[in-house]
Amino acid sequence: MREFAFLIIAALLEVGGVAFVRSGLKDSRIIWFILGAIVLISYAVCVNSSKWNFGRMLGIYIAVFFVVSQFLSIVVFSETLRVPTLVAGILIISGGLVLTFF
């Protein structure tokens, strides 16, 4: 359970860091790029804190990242999910479940 918590925090940090960089590209403010870099480095530390082997951990992380990124794209950027995204998400999450439980 601890590893999942680290992966969820890592996904939030990665999505947040990318959002800061995106804001920097839109506003041309250096502060967004600096914040983005700090948050993305924090993400890298967090995702590598897991005790799982690297391949399994990243496979599971991809599923967690997908869920977190889609949630934030809806909430923060007011985007809507399209059918291809939902179908791909089902496949991604299924792969994460296989890696987690088998």
FENLIN-V681917 format. One record per residue. PHI is phi in whole degrees, -180 to 180 (NA if undefined). NEAR is the number of other ideal C-beta (glycine too) atoms within 12 Angstrom. Layout:
[[PHI NEAR] [PHI NEAR]]
This chain:
[[NA 9] [-60 13] [-64 24] [-64 22] [-62 16] [-62 27] [-69 37] [-67 27] [-62 26] [-61 35] [-64 33] [-63 29] [-66 34] [-65 32] [-63 31] [-64 29] [-62 31] [-65 29] [-65 27] [-62 29] [-62 25] [-60 21] [-63 23] [-63 21] [-68 15] [-75 13] [-94 15] [54 10] [-109 16] [-64 15] [-60 15] [-65 23] [-69 22] [-65 17] [-60 24] [-59 28] [-64 21] [-63 19] [-68 29] [-69 25] [-67 18] [-61 23] [-58 31] [-62 19] [-65 17] [-65 28] [-67 31] [-89 20] [-82 20] [-68 27] [-89 13] [-70 21] [-67 13] [-58 13] [-63 12] [-65 22] [-60 27] [-69 23] [-62 26] [-68 35] [-60 38] [-59 30] [-66 31] [-63 38] [-60 33] [-59 30] [-62 29] [-64 31] [-66 32] [-69 27] [-60 20] [-70 24] [-65 23] [-74 16] [-74 16] [-87 19] [-102 18] [53 9] [-89 14] [-109 12] [-81 21] [-100 13] [-57 10] [-59 10] [-67 19] [-65 16] [-64 13] [-61 18] [-62 26] [-61 19] [-67 17] [-63 25] [-65 24] [-60 20] [-62 23] [-63 28] [-66 18] [-61 15] [-65 24] [-75 22] [-106 10] [-129 11]]
